[in-house]
């Protein structure tokens, strides 16, 4: 069976499974639509949470970022995993005990203000819609390569699939669909990694293969990779960092607290029966997440070595990497390169007209590497590889069987669609439950609220799809921006709501608005927005990375600090929270029972 037919069958079967589960588990009440009836088993919820959390960014992009950045890419592992631990330890059990459906509802009741709830909805919508752009883009990338259609058509198909199982199934349908998606994506991620680890090191576990010797040699894989990349003018793989130490620290912190503030992950802890189950499901989710996250560094390193070995044929033979014959002829490039060239994510330009592909760092500051490249007649790097293709192309680079490539295609789509569904659920609940039910139409019937939730989700699918097709100027930083928004606006409000009995509504509202505003301004100044270029804004902040060298992707932690400072300053100038609110916070923090509490007198 040829590759394309195998991919069609694999992806088609996975889609049929998702839709079938959604029909079987469709929601019949608001409780089932928003929180799956609160009856999901902790292990099941842990698996669904893992799928919800491991988005296209985790599955498709993270190993590619590590492959490109080397050691510095570890901040994504530390930030995202550490953030999940922070969420599980400090937030999830208390929010579950509070017993509400959504984060804005918690903020509205805790800060005894519909205004606070509305501001939280604005923050949630901004973060979720921004984040979902990346998921739709990931769907488009996977479809464009594996199904032979344009990325635009891929996004349309992805919108239709999500619509079928998210709108009709609600949180109940999404939960069980995400369990299936987790199984698909984790197999798609680990099976190729096992194959490639065996090829390169003879060890089946990629986590161990990363630190092992190359097969048949006494040279470790990482030492070999360091030698290859430095010889070709790139930074040493095992020591390269992401900017300054301060920026790396702030970047990691921003990812951590952004993770803990993302509403679509927090909502998962409202689907289990009790506080004890919330803690248990958090632990199981961490186990399921760790399988992929401990594999990612090996995938990134091995894929980079294989990529260099494909283009620079002297890599695995120990020859001169700069000899003219060390690079492959353009007409002899493998089929996988030709297939990915059609997507525009891999590009070859023969700058010196020698008919060969030279892949090295033409901007290197290494004089020895530069001299060797010039002596060999190279005119600059001729191969551009988008980081997003590393995982998806990995089995093709390693010449693995067709069924493995088809499995990776299904896994990439599962990762993007599972997170997209979770984000859409958060958006739907915020609009129908927090705005319509709790603010504008408190007497709305359950049936009409359920209908409003489905309509809100359908509209959100259309908007997110449109943004995926027509990304705004900040599209390159959408994922980082989403984490920055959650970190700077929602996380501080949730933390103060749980751990400060006296924090009042004025402080919470002022803090959320201040944190959100300063973060958006700094990011937009660098990335631009819609038709405004970054150069129109950068002068207002004194140039790129002008705040102590901190990059816009890392600025969410600074926004969170601003949030805390402003909230505390306003709080000191106003009255503390009422006594019954302080009693409610105290009750939520008592580690006994699972009875829901609210802000009523």
KAVEN-V849844 format. One record per backbone hydrogen bond with DSSP energy under -0.5 kcal/mol. CO is the residue of the C=O (numbers start at 1). NH is the residue of the N-H. Records with the same first field share a line. If there is no record, write none. Layout:
CO=NH  NH
//
This chain:
2=6
3=7
4=8
5=9
6=10
7=11
8=12
9=13
10=14
11=15
12=16
13=17
14=18
15=19
16=20
17=21
18=22
19=23
20=24
21=25
23=26
29=33
30=34
31=35  37
32=36  172
33=171
35=38
36=39
41=45
42=46
43=47
44=48
45=49
46=50
47=51
48=52
49=53
50=54
53=55
55=59
56=60  61
57=62
60=391
61=65
62=66
63=67
64=68
65=69
66=70
69=72
70=73
71=74
72=75
73=76  77
74=78
75=79
76=80
77=81
78=82
79=83
80=84
81=85
82=86
83=87
84=88
85=89
86=90  91
87=91  92
88=93
91=95
92=96
93=97
94=98
95=99  100
96=99
97=597
98=597
102=106
103=107
104=108
105=109
106=110
107=111
108=113
109=112
113=117
114=118
115=119
116=120
117=121
118=122
119=123
120=124
121=125
122=126
123=127
124=128
125=129
126=130
127=131
128=132
129=133
130=134
131=134  135
132=136
133=137
134=138
135=139
136=140
137=141
138=142
139=143
140=144
141=145
142=146
143=147  149
150=154
151=155
152=156
153=157
154=158
155=159
156=160
157=161
158=162
159=163
160=164
161=165
162=166  167
163=167  168
164=168
166=170
168=27
169=172  173
170=174
171=175
172=176
173=177
174=178
175=179
176=180
177=181
178=182
179=183
180=184
181=185
182=186
183=187
184=188
185=189
186=190
187=191
189=193
190=194
191=195
192=196
193=197
194=198
195=199
196=200
197=201  202  203
198=202
200=215
204=206
205=208  209
206=210
208=211
209=212
212=221
214=217
219=214
220=224
221=225
222=226
223=227
224=228
225=229
226=230
227=231
228=232
229=234
230=233
232=361
236=239  240
237=71
240=72
241=243
244=248
245=249
246=250
247=251
248=252
249=253
250=254
251=255
252=256
253=257
254=258
255=259
256=260
257=261
258=262
259=262
262=265  266
263=267
265=268
266=269
267=270
268=271
271=40
274=278
275=279
276=280
277=281
278=282
279=283
280=284
281=285
282=286
283=287
284=288
285=289
286=290
287=291
288=292
289=292  293
290=294
292=295  296
293=297
295=298  299
296=300
297=301
298=302
299=303
300=304
301=305
302=306
303=307
304=308
305=309
306=310
307=311
308=312
311=313  328
312=315
314=318  319
319=321
320=323
323=326
324=327
326=313  314
328=357
329=332
330=333
334=337  338
335=339
336=340
337=341
338=342
339=342
340=343  344  345  346
341=344
345=386
347=384
349=351
355=330
356=358
357=359
358=360  382
360=362
361=364
365=367
366=370
367=371
368=372
369=373
370=374
371=375
372=376
373=378
374=377
382=349
383=385
384=347  386
386=389
387=390
389=393
390=394
391=395
393=396  397
394=398
395=400
396=399
401=404  405
402=406
403=407
404=408
405=409
406=410
407=411
408=412
409=413
410=414
411=415
412=416
413=417
414=418
415=419
416=420
417=421
418=422
419=423
420=424
421=425
422=426
423=427
424=428
425=429
426=430
427=431
428=432
429=433  434
430=435
431=436
432=437
433=438
435=439  440
436=441
441=444
445=449
446=450
447=451
448=452
449=453
450=454
451=455
452=456
453=457
454=458
455=459
456=460
457=461
458=462
459=463
460=464
461=465
462=466
463=467
464=468
465=469
466=470
472=475
474=477
475=478
477=481
478=482
479=483
480=484
481=485
482=486
483=487
484=488
485=489  490
486=490  491
487=492
489=493
490=494
491=495
492=496
493=497
494=498
495=499
496=500
502=577
504=508
505=509
506=510
507=511
508=512
509=513
510=514
511=515
512=516
513=517
514=518
515=519
516=520
517=521
518=522
519=523
520=524
521=525
522=526
523=526  527
524=528
529=532
531=533
532=529
533=536
534=537  538
537=540  541
538=541  543
539=542
543=546
545=549
546=548
547=550
551=554
552=555
554=557
555=559
556=560
557=561
558=562
559=563
560=564
561=565
562=566
563=567
564=568
565=569
566=570
567=571
568=572
569=573
570=573
571=574
578=582
579=583
580=584
581=585
582=586
583=587
584=588
585=589
586=590
587=590
589=591
590=592
//
